[in-house]
Amino acid sequence: MTRVGTVLGGKYEILKKIGQGGMSIVYVAMDTRLNKQWAVKEIKKNPKQDTRMLLKGLQMEANILKMVDHPVLPRIVDIINYNGTVFVVMDYIEGRPLSEVLKLEGAQPQEKVIEWAKDLCSALDYLHSMNPPIIYRDMKPSNIMLKPDGKVKLIDFGTAKEFDVESLADTTALGTRGYAAPEQFGDARGRGIHKTDARTDIYSLGATLYHIITGKNPSEPPYVIKPIRDWNPKLSSGLEKIINKCTMPNPEDRYQSCSELIYDLEHYEELDDAFKRSCLRKMRSFLVCAGLTVTFTAVAIGGYIGNEREKRMNYDNLINQGYSDIVQGDYEDAAGLFVDAITEVDGSRNEAYLELMDLYINYMDDAETGLSRVTYYIDQQYENIDKDQTLLLNVAMNYFDVLKDYKSSAYYFNMLDQKEHPEAAYYSTIALAMGELNVDYDSLSFNLKNFEAMNDAATTSINKLMNYRLLCIVYARNLGQMNNAADRLIQAADKGLTILENYGDDSVKAEYYTIYNQYLALAYERLGEEYEDSDAGRSKEYYEKALECCDFILGMVSIDEDSTVENITDAKLREAKYCQKAEIYEALGDYEQAEQVYEQAEEEFGTTSIALYAGHLSLECKIQEQTTSDVEQWDYQRLHSLFEAGNQVPGIENDYRWKQLKQKLSPLFGKNGG
């Protein structure tokens, strides 16, 4: 077991143990750089087990999860070998396993179970539709987490496999008896194990739903799955038919795909016997009415042209009403209007999709949901919107820049028409390289150089500016890993700034001047840090250039505006630049100027910024350390006053840096009564 306080990979600090299984121990860890919690799985060493097979299985799980992008599936972000022990860093999912919920509460309400079933089935359908398909093979309540918001999340991919269409059988019996399909085990000696496919997961999902809806565990005596209404006659006969079909022993008799199963789950009431009887009674009335339909057809054709005009007006009205709702803070209503524009009026125009995506990213701070809602229509090829180049490019760039989901980014870059976007191949290659757990920086650097050379030769356009921005993003993300990344970032940004000097669109100029200066500030600060020990004069020169960039941005954006730059609101951007300025002055040893920056920013933002108060209090501690290392001798009034002001910021008590400062100052506060 790993001790609490151990730091893995230079940034994941173990906070506490939260679970233990036969093969692993799970901890909560804090990413000290991002101030974000992750789950860390420590893989136990077993002298009876082939370590190579264990690591192979672990790497398989990592490779599977690196490729997925679905709200019900977790992500793996890192794999670390620490002192001979392997740790896997993944999404920390708050909640309880459904197995625990069942032990405490028993059978769950039918409405909840059906919603969970649709979500889980959607996740399986997503895995099955990958290339090659992924078969999960171990669906059961203990592998499903119930989150505080009532949603479910699937965990533990240790038995998942890529589906090989050429293989006739699996060589290993994997899964959990009672939930696993018959073909996963064969006879008592494991003989006759058949090939697992999507229908295997459908069986396990059916067995899991049986357990959740009845409270009866199929892996315990009497080891049978009865019709669910034998246990509770009030349950839906339609749901009973669905579970019965899922758990048929012969795969040919089950649902053949998750899409079939999802359809029936969404219409389970129509499978009820009472519903069918009701439909028969209504059929006669329908047949009478159907005859009237022919009469109205000719009239409808005559009104087509007028309807098209009205359609355009309705679409624009919905978009404008959405804007109005955003201004008033009615974000959910705005989202509904944009969706209505897509589904009720015209799904072939890109404006509503772009506005919906922008709403979730820049106002609702939920980029994942926004992108999922938009890509649903793209993936369904809804009214040919999957061919819209502007929408595809925006989706791909948002996956790349906002979510840092490089796999999804590459997928949508690949959908671009390469005749219209010859740079699309570079986009995809760069995104895939960024998404690797172990990035090949030489290869990435080579591709970036070629991409930059291609862009240098392109004619001036907004795409050319976007491409220099993309280069800045990649270099900024790799300032500590790639040779000369800061210099190359500056070169790309300077090329973009040169284009802007003669660019005609003033709104584009203002936006991109801010973007490029934002990245230049990062690059110059990085170079200032690099030369601190070897060339103080050069270091100071770079720091001063970084300060100039920060001042330029602060002069360009206003806290009172709702616009965004790089998907960051103006207020957030100002906050970040104030913090960066103060940190640069601190690096230069000009503590007085750094204090003034923090004080100016606190006056502007009031008690809303965690970063400002955490940075300011850290600076004050550093100033006190210049006098004495004895914390109890520090200036109580000054530090306590600032600490109390910071404590008024909502959520600051959960900030990792603030907690460390509070602990550091506890001797001083304790001595003086709090």
C-alpha positions in Angstrom: 0.0 0.0 0.0 1.3 3.5 -0.9 1.6 6.0 1.9 -0.6 9.1 2.0 1.4 12.1 0.9 3.4 10.2 -1.7 3.8 12.2 -4.9 3.7 10.2 -8.2 5.0 11.5 -11.4 6.0 14.8 -9.8 2.4 16.0 -9.4 -0.1 13.4 -8.2 -0.2 13.5 -4.4 -1.9 10.6 -2.7 -4.7 11.9 -0.4 -6.5 8.8 0.8 -7.4 5.2 0.0 -11.0 4.8 -1.3 -11.2 1.2 -2.4 -9.5 -2.2 -2.8 -10.1 -5.2 -4.9 -8.3 -8.5 -5.7 -5.9 -6.9 -8.1 -5.7 -3.3 -7.2 -5.9 -0.5 -4.5 -7.6 2.7 -5.5 -6.7 6.1 -4.1 -7.8 9.7 -4.5 -4.9 11.9 -5.6 -4.5 15.6 -6.1 -2.9 17.0 -9.3 -0.9 19.7 -7.6 -0.4 21.5 -10.9 -4.0 21.6 -12.0 -5.6 21.6 -8.6 -7.8 18.6 -9.7 -8.6 15.3 -8.1 -7.9 12.0 -10.0 -8.4 8.4 -9.1 -5.2 6.4 -9.0 -5.2 2.6 -9.3 -2.2 0.8 -7.8 -1.8 -2.6 -9.4 -1.0 -5.2 -6.8 2.0 -7.4 -7.2 1.1 -11.1 -7.1 4.0 -13.6 -7.1 1.7 -16.3 -8.5 0.7 -14.1 -11.5 2.7 -13.5 -14.6 3.7 -9.8 -14.3 4.0 -9.4 -18.0 0.4 -10.6 -18.5 -0.7 -8.2 -15.8 1.0 -5.3 -17.4 -0.3 -6.3 -20.8 -3.8 -6.3 -19.5 -3.3 -2.9 -17.9 -1.9 -1.4 -21.0 -4.8 -2.9 -22.9 -7.2 -1.1 -20.6 -5.3 2.2 -21.0 -5.3 1.9 -24.8 -9.0 1.3 -24.8 -9.9 4.2 -22.6 -7.5 6.6 -24.4 -9.8 6.2 -27.5 -13.2 6.7 -25.9 -15.2 9.8 -25.5 -18.6 9.1 -23.9 -20.2 10.6 -20.8 -20.8 7.2 -19.3 -17.2 6.0 -19.8 -14.1 7.1 -17.8 -10.8 8.4 -19.1 -7.2 7.3 -18.4 -4.8 10.3 -18.3 -1.5 8.8 -17.2 0.4 5.5 -16.4 3.3 5.7 -13.9 5.9 3.2 -12.9 6.9 4.2 -9.4 9.6 2.1 -7.6 8.6 -0.9 -9.6 4.8 -0.5 -9.0 2.5 0.5 -11.7 -0.1 3.2 -11.1 -3.0 4.2 -13.5 -4.3 7.7 -13.2 -7.9 8.1 -14.3 -11.1 10.2 -13.9 -12.1 10.4 -10.2 -15.8 9.4 -10.2 -17.7 10.5 -7.1 -20.5 8.2 -6.0 -21.2 4.6 -4.9 -21.2 1.3 -6.8 -24.7 0.1 -7.6 -23.8 -3.1 -5.8 -23.5 -1.1 -2.6 -26.8 0.7 -3.3 -28.5 -2.6 -3.9 -27.2 -4.0 -0.6 -28.5 -0.9 1.3 -31.7 -0.1 -0.5 -32.7 -3.3 -2.5 -34.5 -3.1 -5.8 -34.5 0.3 -7.5 -37.5 2.2 -9.0 -38.4 1.2 -12.5 -38.2 4.8 -13.9 -34.6 5.1 -12.7 -33.6 1.6 -13.9 -34.8 2.4 -17.4 -32.9 5.7 -17.6 -29.7 3.9 -16.4 -30.3 1.1 -18.9 -30.5 3.6 -21.8 -27.3 5.3 -20.6 -25.4 2.1 -20.2 -26.7 0.7 -23.5 -25.6 3.9 -25.2 -22.1 3.5 -23.8 -22.0 -0.2 -25.0 -23.3 0.9 -28.4 -20.5 3.5 -28.6 -17.9 0.8 -27.7 -19.3 -1.6 -30.2 -19.3 1.0 -33.0 -15.5 1.7 -32.6 -13.1 0.4 -35.2 -12.3 -2.3 -34.1 -15.3 -2.8 -31.8 -14.7 -3.0 -28.1 -16.5 -5.8 -26.1 -16.8 -4.8 -22.4 -17.5 -8.4 -21.1 -18.0 -7.6 -17.4 -21.2 -5.6 -16.9 -22.4 -5.9 -13.3 -23.6 -3.6 -10.6 -20.2 -3.4 -8.9 -18.7 -2.0 -12.1 -21.3 0.8 -12.3 -20.9 4.0 -10.3 -24.0 5.9 -9.2 -23.0 9.6 -9.1 -24.4 12.2 -6.8 -26.4 13.7 -9.7 -28.2 10.4 -10.2 -26.3 9.5 -13.4 -24.3 6.3 -13.9 -20.8 5.8 -15.0 -19.2 2.5 -16.2 -15.8 1.6 -14.7 -13.1 -1.1 -14.8 -12.1 -2.2 -18.3 -9.9 -5.0 -17.2 -11.7 -7.7 -19.2 -12.6 -5.6 -22.3 -11.3 -6.8 -25.6 -11.0 -5.5 -29.2 -13.3 -7.7 -31.3 -11.4 -9.6 -33.9 -13.7 -10.7 -36.8 -11.2 -13.4 -37.8 -11.1 -15.1 -34.4 -13.4 -18.1 -33.9 -13.2 -18.2 -30.1 -11.8 -16.4 -27.0 -9.0 -18.3 -25.3 -9.8 -17.1 -21.7 -13.0 -17.3 -19.7 -13.5 -13.8 -18.4 -16.4 -12.1 -16.8 -18.5 -12.8 -13.7 -20.7 -15.9 -13.5 -24.4 -15.0 -13.2 -23.9 -11.8 -15.2 -21.7 -13.3 -18.0 -23.2 -14.8 -21.0 -23.0 -18.6 -21.4 -20.5 -18.3 -24.3 -18.0 -16.7 -22.0 -17.5 -19.9 -19.9 -18.3 -23.1 -21.8 -18.6 -26.2 -19.8 -17.4 -26.8 -16.2 -13.8 -27.1 -17.4 -14.1 -24.0 -19.6 -14.3 -26.0 -22.8 -16.5 -24.7 -25.5 -15.8 -21.0 -24.9 -17.3 -19.2 -27.9 -16.5 -16.0 -29.5 -17.8 -13.0 -27.6 -19.4 -10.1 -29.5 -21.9 -7.3 -28.9 -24.6 -9.8 -28.0 -22.4 -10.9 -25.0 -22.6 -7.4 -23.5 -26.3 -7.4 -24.2 -26.7 -10.5 -22.0 -24.7 -9.0 -19.2 -26.6 -5.8 -19.3 -29.9 -7.7 -19.2 -28.7 -9.7 -16.1 -27.5 -6.5 -14.5 -30.9 -4.8 -15.1 -32.6 -8.0 -13.6 -30.6 -7.5 -10.4 -31.2 -3.8 -10.1 -35.0 -4.0 -10.8 -35.7 -7.1 -8.6 -32.9 -6.9 -6.0 -32.2 -10.5 -6.7 -28.5 -11.4 -7.5 -28.2 -13.8 -10.4 -24.7 -14.8 -9.2 -26.2 -16.2 -6.0 -28.6 -19.2 -5.4 -30.8 -20.1 -7.1 -28.6 -18.8 -10.0 -31.5 -18.2 -12.3 -33.1 -15.2 -14.1 -36.8 -15.4 -13.7 -39.4 -13.1 -15.4 -39.2 -9.9 -13.3 -42.9 -9.8 -12.6 -42.6 -13.1 -10.7 -40.9 -11.0 -8.0 -43.0 -7.8 -8.5 -46.3 -8.0 -10.5 -46.4 -4.2 -10.7 -43.4 -4.0 -13.0 -43.9 -3.4 -16.7 -44.5 -6.4 -18.9 -42.7 -4.5 -21.7 -39.6 -4.2 -19.6 -39.9 -7.9 -18.6 -39.9 -8.9 -22.3 -36.8 -6.7 -22.9 -34.8 -8.4 -20.1 -36.0 -11.8 -21.1 -34.8 -11.2 -24.7 -31.4 -9.8 -23.5 -30.8 -13.0 -21.4 -31.6 -15.7 -23.9 -29.0 -18.5 -23.7 -28.5 -18.5 -27.5 -27.0 -15.2 -28.8 -29.1 -15.5 -32.0 -32.2 -15.1 -29.9 -31.1 -11.9 -28.2 -31.1 -8.4 -29.5 -28.5 -8.3 -32.2 -27.3 -4.8 -31.5 -27.5 -2.2 -28.7 -29.3 0.2 -31.1 -32.2 -2.3 -31.3 -32.2 -2.6 -27.5 -32.1 1.2 -27.0 -35.1 1.6 -29.3 -37.2 -0.9 -27.2 -36.0 0.7 -23.9 -37.3 4.1 -25.2 -40.6 2.5 -26.2 -40.9 -0.1 -23.4 -44.5 0.9 -22.6 -45.5 0.1 -26.2 -44.5 -3.5 -25.5 -46.9 -3.7 -22.5 -49.9 -5.9 -23.2 -52.3 -3.2 -22.0 -50.8 -0.7 -24.5 -51.3 -3.1 -27.4 -54.9 -3.6 -26.6 -55.4 0.1 -26.5 -53.8 0.4 -30.0 -56.2 -2.1 -31.5 -59.2 0.0 -30.4 -57.7 3.2 -31.9 -57.0 1.6 -35.3 -60.5 2.0 -36.8 -60.5 5.7 -36.0 -57.2 6.1 -37.7 -58.3 4.4 -40.9 -61.2 6.8 -41.2 -59.0 9.8 -40.7 -56.4 8.6 -43.1 -58.7 9.0 -46.1 -58.9 12.7 -45.4 -55.1 13.1 -45.8 -55.2 12.8 -49.6 -57.5 15.8 -49.8 -55.0 18.2 -48.2 -51.9 17.1 -50.1 -52.4 19.3 -53.2 -53.0 22.4 -51.0 -49.7 21.7 -49.1 -47.7 21.7 -52.4 -49.1 25.1 -53.3 -47.9 26.6 -50.1 -44.3 25.3 -50.3 -42.6 28.5 -51.5 -44.2 30.6 -48.9 -43.3 28.0 -46.2 -39.6 28.2 -47.1 -39.6 31.9 -46.6 -41.4 31.5 -43.3 -39.0 28.8 -42.4 -36.0 31.1 -42.7 -37.8 33.8 -40.7 -38.7 31.3 -37.9 -35.0 30.1 -37.8 -33.7 33.6 -37.4 -36.3 34.4 -34.8 -35.3 31.4 -32.7 -31.6 32.3 -32.9 -32.4 35.9 -31.9 -34.6 34.8 -29.0 -31.8 32.6 -27.9 -29.4 35.6 -27.9 -32.0 37.4 -25.7 -32.2 34.5 -23.2 -28.4 34.4 -22.9 -28.3 38.1 -22.1 -30.9 37.5 -19.4 -29.0 34.4 -18.1 -31.7 31.9 -19.2 -29.1 29.5 -20.6 -31.3 26.4 -20.6 -34.0 28.2 -22.4 -31.5 29.5 -25.0 -30.2 26.0 -25.5 -33.8 24.8 -26.1 -34.4 27.5 -28.7 -31.2 26.6 -30.6 -32.2 22.9 -30.6 -35.7 23.9 -31.8 -34.0 25.8 -34.7 -32.1 22.6 -35.6 -34.9 20.0 -35.2 -38.1 21.9 -35.9 -37.0 24.3 -38.6 -33.7 23.7 -40.5 -31.0 21.2 -39.4 -28.9 21.9 -42.5 -27.8 25.5 -41.4 -24.8 25.7 -39.1 -25.6 28.8 -37.0 -27.7 27.1 -34.4 -25.1 24.3 -33.9 -22.3 26.9 -33.5 -24.4 29.0 -31.1 -25.4 25.9 -29.0 -21.7 24.9 -28.7 -20.6 28.5 -27.8 -23.4 28.7 -25.2 -22.2 25.5 -23.4 -18.5 26.4 -23.6 -18.5 30.1 -22.8 -21.5 30.6 -20.6 -22.5 27.3 -19.0 -18.9 26.1 -18.5 -19.8 22.6 -19.8 -17.9 22.1 -23.0 -18.3 18.3 -22.8 -22.1 18.5 -22.9 -22.1 21.2 -25.6 -19.8 19.2 -27.9 -21.7 16.0 -27.3 -25.0 17.6 -28.2 -23.6 19.0 -31.4 -21.6 15.9 -32.5 -24.7 13.8 -31.9 -26.3 15.5 -35.0 -23.0 15.3 -37.0 -22.5 11.6 -36.2 -26.2 10.9 -37.2 -25.5 12.8 -40.5 -28.5 14.8 -39.6 -29.7 16.8 -42.7 -26.1 16.4 -44.1 -24.7 18.7 -41.4 -21.7 16.3 -41.2 -20.5 17.9 -44.5 -20.5 21.5 -43.1 -16.8 22.5 -43.1 -17.2 25.4 -40.8 -19.0 23.4 -38.1 -16.5 20.4 -38.4 -13.5 22.7 -38.0 -15.0 24.5 -35.0 -15.9 21.1 -33.3 -12.4 19.7 -33.9 -10.7 22.8 -32.6 -12.8 22.9 -29.5 -12.1 19.3 -28.7 -8.4 20.1 -29.3 -8.2 23.4 -27.4 -11.0 23.3 -24.8 -11.3 19.7 -23.7 -7.8 18.6 -24.7 -9.5 15.5 -26.2 -7.1 14.9 -29.0 -8.5 11.6 -30.2 -11.9 13.2 -30.8 -10.2 16.2 -32.3 -8.4 14.1 -34.8 -11.6 12.2 -35.7 -13.4 15.5 -36.7 -10.3 16.9 -38.4 -10.4 13.8 -40.5 -13.9 14.5 -41.6 -12.9 17.8 -43.2 -12.7 18.0 -47.0 -9.0 18.0 -47.8 -9.5 19.9 -51.0 -11.0 22.8 -49.1 -8.7 22.3 -46.1 -5.4 20.8 -47.2 -4.0 21.4 -43.7 -6.6 18.9 -42.3 -4.0 16.0 -42.5 -1.6 18.0 -40.4 -4.4 18.9 -37.9 -5.1 15.2 -37.5 -1.5 14.1 -37.2 -0.7 16.8 -34.6 -3.8 15.9 -32.6 -3.0 12.2 -32.5 0.5 12.9 -31.5 -0.7 15.1 -28.6 -3.0 12.4 -27.5 -0.3 9.8 -26.9 0.6 8.9 -23.3 4.2 9.0 -24.3 4.5 11.8 -26.9 7.2 11.4 -29.6 8.4 15.0 -29.5 10.9 14.6 -32.3 8.1 13.4 -34.6 5.7 16.1 -33.3 8.4 18.7 -33.9 8.9 17.5 -37.5 5.2 17.6 -38.3 4.9 21.1 -36.8 7.7 22.4 -38.9 6.1 21.0 -42.1 2.7 22.4 -41.1 4.2 25.8 -40.4 6.0 25.8 -43.8 2.7 24.9 -45.6 0.9 27.7 -43.7 3.7 30.2 -44.5 3.0 29.6 -48.2 -0.8 29.9 -48.0 -2.6 33.0 -49.0 -3.8 35.4 -46.3 -7.1 34.3 -44.7 -8.7 33.6 -41.4 -7.6 30.0 -41.7 -4.0 31.1 -41.9 -4.4 33.1 -38.7 -6.1 30.1 -37.1 -3.2 27.8 -38.1 -0.6 30.1 -36.5 -2.8 30.1 -33.4 -2.9 26.3 -33.5 0.9 26.2 -33.6 1.0 28.6 -30.6 -1.3 26.2 -28.7 0.8 23.2 -29.3 4.1 24.9 -28.4 2.5 26.4 -25.3 1.4 23.0 -24.1 4.9 21.6 -24.6 7.1 24.5 -23.3 8.7 22.1 -20.8 9.1 19.1 -23.1 10.0 20.2 -26.6 13.3 21.8 -27.5 13.1 25.5 -28.4 9.3 25.4 -28.0 9.3 29.0 -26.6 11.3 30.3 -29.5 9.2 28.6 -32.1 6.0 29.8 -30.4 7.3 33.4 -30.6 8.1 32.8 -34.3 4.6 31.6 -35.1 2.9 34.4 -33.1 5.1 37.0 -34.8 4.1 35.7 -38.2 0.4 36.0 -37.2 1.0 39.5 -35.9 2.6 40.5 -39.2 -0.4 39.4 -41.1 -2.7 41.4 -38.8 -0.9 44.6 -39.6 -2.7 44.7 -43.0 -5.8 42.6 -42.2 -9.1 44.2 -43.1 -11.5 42.9 -40.5 -11.1 45.0 -37.3 -13.0 42.6 -35.1 -10.7 39.7 -36.2 -7.6 41.9 -35.7 -8.7 42.8 -32.1 -9.3 39.1 -31.2 -6.1 37.7 -32.7 -3.9 40.5 -31.4 -5.1 39.4 -28.0 -4.7 35.7 -28.7 -1.1 36.0 -30.0 -0.1 38.3 -27.1 -1.5 35.8 -24.7 0.8 33.1 -26.0 3.8 35.5 -26.3 3.4 36.3 -22.6 3.7 32.6 -21.8 6.7 32.1 -24.0 8.6 35.2 -22.8 8.0 34.2 -19.2 9.3 30.7 -19.9 12.5 32.1 -21.4 12.9 34.4 -18.4 12.8 31.4 -16.1 15.3 29.5 -18.3 17.9 32.3 -18.2 17.5 33.2 -14.5 20.6 31.4 -13.3 22.8 31.7 -16.5 22.1 35.2 -17.7 20.3 37.6 -15.4 20.2 40.5 -17.9 18.7 38.4 -20.6 16.2 36.9 -18.1 15.1 40.3 -17.1 14.6 41.3 -20.7 12.3 38.4 -21.4 10.4 39.0 -18.2 9.8 42.6 -19.2 8.6 41.5 -22.7 6.1 39.2 -20.9 4.9 42.1 -18.8 4.3 44.2 -22.0 2.2 41.4 -23.4 0.1 41.2 -20.2 -0.4 45.0 -20.2 -1.5 44.9 -23.8 -4.1 42.3 -23.0 -5.4 44.1 -20.0 -5.7 47.2 -22.2 -7.6 45.2 -24.8 -10.3 43.4 -22.8 -12.8 44.8 -20.3 -14.2 43.1 -17.2 -17.6 44.6 -18.0 -17.9 42.7 -21.4 -19.2 39.2 -21.9 -17.0 38.4 -24.9 -14.5 35.6 -24.9 -10.9 35.0 -26.2 -9.7 31.5 -26.6 -12.9 30.3 -25.0 -12.0 32.3 -21.8 -14.3 35.1 -20.7 -12.7 38.6 -20.6 -13.0 38.6 -16.8 -11.1 35.3 -16.5 -8.5 36.5 -19.0 -7.9 39.7 -17.0 -7.7 37.6 -13.8 -5.1 35.3 -15.4 -3.0 38.3 -16.7 -3.0 40.0 -13.3 -1.8 36.8 -11.7 0.9 36.3 -14.3 2.1 40.0 -13.9 2.4 39.6 -10.2 4.3 36.3 -10.5 6.7 37.9 -13.0 7.4 40.8 -10.6 7.9 38.3 -7.9 10.4 36.4 -10.1 12.2 39.7 -10.7 12.4 40.3 -6.9 10.1 43.4 -7.1 7.8 42.3 -4.3 6.3 45.8 -3.9 5.2 46.0 -7.5 3.8 42.4 -7.2 1.8 43.5 -4.2 0.4 46.5 -6.0 -0.8 44.2 -8.9 -2.6 41.9 -6.5 -4.2 44.8 -4.7 -5.4 46.4 -7.9 -6.8 43.1 -9.1 -8.6 42.4 -5.8 -10.2 45.9 -5.9 -11.5 45.1 -9.4 -12.7 41.5 -8.7 -13.7 41.8 -5.1 -14.1 38.4 -3.3 -14.6 36.3 -6.5 -11.1 35.1 -7.4 -9.4 32.2 -5.7 -6.2 32.5 -7.8 -5.7 36.2 -6.8 -6.0 35.6 -3.1 -4.0 32.4 -3.1 -1.2 34.1 -5.0 -1.3 37.2 -2.9 -1.1 35.3 0.4 1.7 33.1 -0.9 3.6 36.3 -1.9 3.1 37.8 1.6 4.5 34.6 3.2 7.5 34.8 1.0 8.1 38.4 2.0 7.9 37.4 5.7 10.4 34.6 5.1 12.9 37.2 4.0 12.9 38.4 7.6 12.7 35.2 9.6 11.9 31.5 9.0 10.0 31.4 12.3 6.4 31.5 11.3 5.2 32.6 14.8 7.3 35.8 14.4 5.6 36.9 11.2 3.2 39.9 10.9 0.0 38.5 12.2 -2.2 41.5 11.5 -1.2 41.7 7.8 -1.4 38.0 7.1 -4.6 37.4 9.1 -6.4 40.3 7.4 -5.5 39.0 4.0 -6.4 35.4 5.0 -9.8 36.5 6.2 -10.5 38.5 3.1 -9.6 35.5 1.0 -11.9 33.3 3.0 -14.8 35.3 1.7 -14.2 33.9 -1.8 -16.7 31.1 -2.5 -15.1 27.6 -2.8 -11.6 28.8 -1.6 -11.7 26.3 1.3 -11.4 23.5 -1.3 -8.5 25.0 -3.1 -5.3 22.9 -2.6 -2.9 25.9 -2.6 -5.1 27.7 0.0 -5.2 24.6 2.2 -1.4 24.5 2.2 -1.1 28.2 3.1 -3.6 27.7 5.9 -1.6 24.8 7.3 1.6 26.8 6.9 0.2 29.8 8.9 -1.5 27.7 11.6 1.3 28.2 14.2 1.0 32.0 13.7 -2.8 32.0 13.9 -2.8 29.6 16.8 -0.4 31.7 18.8 -2.6 34.8 18.3 -5.9 33.2 18.9 -7.1 32.4 15.4 
